[in-house]
């Protein structure tokens, strides 16, 4: 199942709408692939998110997971994609219904224990979400 979560990227002082897509394919070799010009902390989101999910009691089925952050031509940086990735994974695994994510604009860093942490640039992201 493909789950979609709305989020944003910060470029300078402006927020840009992004869509995070998560595909959990239960056939094939288990893997995690992230595409869409993800840099540094965004690529590290995998480790934070998987630890946060495990430490809060969620189990994902063995899957080939592909994550796309679109549009692909905009560079993504920072840890604000942790929360949308975690919720996208849970929706893709049908732990939470996709409809619950519809109309939401999500950004936030997760600690390894699953605690939600603030991210820099929240004001431009919130202003973008309001538009």
Buried (B, 14 or more C-beta within 10 A) or exposed (E): EBBBBBBBBBBEEEBBBBBBBBBBBEEEEEEBEBEBBBEEBBEEBBEBBBBBBEBEEBEBEEBBBBBBBBEEEBEBBBBBBBBBBBBBBBBBBEBBEBEEBEEEBBBBBBEEEBEEEEBEBBEBBEEBBEE
